[in-house]
Each structure stands twice: as C-alpha cells, then as structure tokens.
Amino acid sequence: MADERTRYFRRLDRLRRSARRWSVLAGGLGGAAAVLTPYAGLGLPDAAWAGAAGSAVALAAWRWIDLRALAARPAPPALDPAEAAARSRARLVAAVERLPVGHGVLAEVRRVRSRVALRGTSAGAPWARLDRAALTLAGMAPRLTGLAEPAVLEAAAADRSLRELAARVASVERALRLAPADARPPLAEAHGALAAQLESGVAAYERLVVAAAGYLAEDARPQAAHPAADRLTEATDLLHGVASALAELRTAGTPLRAPTR
C-alpha cells in the first residue's frame, strides 16, 4: 500500500489525465455540433450533439477545477525510510496473520529470530530450554483449567520476564567483550548474577511444566475401571457363554426335528 505522498501524486496525475481527456472530447463534440447544426438545420440529432458537447464542456471544466484545487494543496512530506519500512513490515505481518496458519508461522519466525540473536552467548542454552518448556506448556494449556488456571497465567508472565532477562544477559556479555580491562570486573560480576538468575528461573519454569503434566495425569486418572472397559468385559463373558452353549449342543447329538407329513 502506497503512502500519503504517493497517493497524492497518483490522484493528481489521474485528475490531469481526466481533464485532458474531457477537454479533447468537449472540443470534438463542440466542433461537430458547430458544423452539423448549420449544415442540416435544427433538429433532434442537432439537440443530441449540442447536449453531448455541453456536458463534455461542463465535465472538463469541473475536472480542471478539481485539478487546480488539488495542485494548490501542499504535497504530504516524504516518509522516513525507517518509518516506511516499519509500516511495510506491519502490513505484511497483518496480511500473514489473516491466513489460517499465519499466527503459527509468525510465532515460529519470531522464535528462530530470537534464537539466532542469542547464538554464541551464554544465554542461548537457557533460552532454548525455556522455549522447549514453553511449547510443552502451550500444548497442555487448554486442559489446565480450574485450579490450574492461575498457574498458567503466572507461567505466561514468567516466560516474558525470562526472555527479557535472556536478552539482557546476552547484551551484557557482548558489552563485556568490548570493555577495557579496568571496566571488566564489575561487568563480569553483573553478568554472572544475571546468568545465575536466568538459570534458576528457567529451572523453576521447567519444574512448573513438569508439575502441570503431573496435574493433568492425576486429573485424568480414573478412580475405578472405565465404564467402556466394564461393558466390553461383560460382552466378552456373554460371548464365551454363548459359544460354550453351542458347543454343548453339538456334542449332544443331532437335534430333534419336527415330524414331516
């Protein structure tokens, strides 16, 4: 989609072409009416020529008026390249999200981009563990209802916080590589503290996912045998009984038949 400045010049160009087209048409119809009316005298065809010529002249005048009014307005300023790129990216993302699988595709692209951004840093491995745990929890989230629902909301907030912490650890680590020797000790200490927080946070998140899986397992475990299994057992016993009865009838000999006339 074009920006405001591009749309302004496109509209100006369309009005200019329309004004020229109607001017040419008005001139042709006006000349034909001027020649044919005295040639054949006044009649119904001459009224049609004159009416068409007058309409074309009026439309041409209106187009020139619109063109001058639009040309008198200042053109919108040109967009900054960064802003234009951001708008194009937002429109592309919105178009992809409207597709049936667009949301999943965008989520995977964002995960890959984040993984690439943290590659080569100490935050890469914890981030990968966090991503695997988050995907596992996302698969269980629709069934974690009732008492487990607050834990799901807390996990979503923790996921965002831990991902931000991973990006912070990576930034400090990159700055540590560029820092002079006298500035490295405090940066190294801060990096170590952040990395320890990230590691403990990811471990806690993984324990939460394991606990959620245990909750689902216990919630789905039946207290007694499943009703369907009971019915199948009864049906099996019934079929065994019928088969035994038929076997006994066959071993008893030929069954009696009704007398025939």
N, C-alpha and C positions, 0 to 999 in steps of 0.2 A: 504494500500500500504506500502511495506517494505521500510526501509530507505537504504541509500547507503551502510552501513556496512553489513546489512543483505543480500542485493543483491550481494555484493562481495563474501560472503561465499557461497551463493547458486550457483553462477556461478562457483566458484572453485570446489564445490562438483560435479556439473554436468560434468565439464571437466574431473575430476578424474574418474568418473564412465564411461564416454565415452572412455577415453584412455584405461582403463582396458578391456572394452568390445571388442574394436577393437584389442587389443593385443591378447586376447583369440581367437578371430575369425581368426586373421592372423596366430596364431600358429596352429590352427586346419586345415585351408586350406593349409598352407605350409607343414604340415606333410602328409596330404592326397596326395598333389602333389608329394612329395618326394617318397611316397610309390607306388602310382599308375603309375607314369611315367616309372620307370624301369620295373614294372611288366607287362605292356601291350605294351610297346614301345611308341614311339612318335606318336601322332595323334591329331585329332581335340578336343576330350574330354580332352586330356592332356594339350592342349593350354588353354582351358577354366579353368581348375584347376589352372594352373600356373598364368594366368591373374588375377583370383579372389584372389589368395594368394598374388600376388604382390600389388594389390590395397589395400587389407586389411593391409598389412605391411606399405604402404605409409600413409594411413589414421591414423593408430595407431601412427606412428612417428609424424605426424602433431599434433595429439591430445596431445601427451606428450610435444611437443614443446610449444603449447599454454598453457598447464598447468604450465609448468615451468616459462613461461613469466608472467602469471598472479600471480603465487605464489611469484615471485620476487618483485612485487609491494606491497608497504605497504598497509595494510587494512585501510579503512577510519575510522576516530575516532568515537567512540560511541556518539550518540546524548544525550544531556542533557535531563533528564526526563521531565522537563517543556517544552522544545522545542519540544520534541516528542509528548507530549500531545497537544500542540498548533497546530502542523501540523495535527494530527489526527482530532482535532476539526474542523480545516479549511476544511479538505477533507469531513468530514461529513456534514458540512454546505453547501458546494458546491454541494454535492450529493442531499441534500434535496431541494435546490433552483432549481434544474433542474426538479423537479416534477411539475405537473400543479398547485397544491395548495401549493407548498413549500414555496413561498415567504410569503403568509399569515400566514402559520403555524409558521414560524420563527419570524415574527413580533409579533404574539401573545405570543410566548415563551419569547421574549425579554421584552414585557410589563409586563408579570407576574413576571419575574425575578426582574425587576426594582421595581415593587410594593412590592414584598417580601423584597427587600433590604431596602426600606424606611418604612417598617412596624414598628410601635412603636415610630415613631418620629413625630414631628410637621409638617414635610414636606409631610407626607403620604396623608393627606386630600387634600391639594392643588394639589399634583401630580395626584390624582385620578380625580379631576375636570378638570385638564389640559388634561388628557388622554381622558376623555369623549368628551371634546370640540374638541380635535384634530381628533378623529374618526368622529365626526359630520362634521367637515370641510372637511375631506378627502372624505366623501361621496358627498359633494357638489362641490369639486374642479374641476371635469371635465366640469361642466357647468359654472364655473366662468371664463369666457374668456373676451377678450376685455379690457374694462376699469377696470375690477376687477382682472385682471391677476397680476399686481404688488402687490396687497394686498395679494394674495395667496403666492407669493414668500416671502413677508415680514413675513407672518404668519409662514412659514416653518423655517425661521431663528429665529424667536421669540420662536418657540417651542423648538428648540435645546438649545437655551440660557436658557430658563426657566427650562428645565430638568437638565441642568448642575447646575443651581442655587439651585434646589431642592436637588441634591446630596450634594452640598456644605453645605446647611443648616443642612442636616442630619449628615454630618461628624462633623461639629462644635458642634452640640448638643451631639453627643456621646463623643466627647472630653471634653465637659463641665461636663459630669457626672463623668469623671475620674480626673478632675483637682482639685488641692488642693484649700483650701478655699481662700487663698490670690490671686490666679490666676483666680478665677471665675468671678469677676465683669467685667473685660474687655472682657472676652469671652462671658458672658451673654449679654453685650451691642452689641457686634458684631453679635451674634446670633439673637437678636431682630431686628437689622437693616436688616439682610439678610432675615429673615422671613417676615418682612414688605414688602421688595422688591418683594419677591416671591408672596405674597398675592395680591399686586397691579398688578403685571404682569399677574397673572392668571386671575384676574378680567378683565383686559384690553383685554386679549385673548378671554375670553368669550363674551365680548361686540363685538369684531370683528366678531365672529362666528354668533352672532345674526344679526349684520349688513349685513353679507353675505347672511343669509337666507332672510332678507328683500329685498336685491338686487335681489335675484332670484325670489321672489314673485312678485315684481314690474315689473321685466323684462318679466315675463311670463303672466302678467295680460293683457288681450286683451283690446283694446280701444273700440271696439264695440262687438256686438254679434258674436259668432263664425260662420263661413260660414256653417259648417255642421249643426248647430242648425237652421239656417235660412232655409236650404233646407229641413230639417225634418219638420219644421213648415209648409212650403208650401205643402209638400206631405200630411201632415195631413189634411190641409184645402181642398186639392183636393179630398181626400178620403171621407171626410164629404160631399162634394158637390155631388159626385157620389152616395153615399148612399141615400142622400135626393132625388135625381132624380129617383132612382129606387123605393123608397117608394111612390113617387107621381104616377109613372106608375102603381104600383099595386093597388092603391086606385082609379084610373080612370076607372077601369073595365077590362074586358077581351080584349086584344088587337085584332085588326082586323087581319084576316088571309087571305091569298091569296086563291082565289076560286080554287076548285079542279075539274077536268074533270069527 
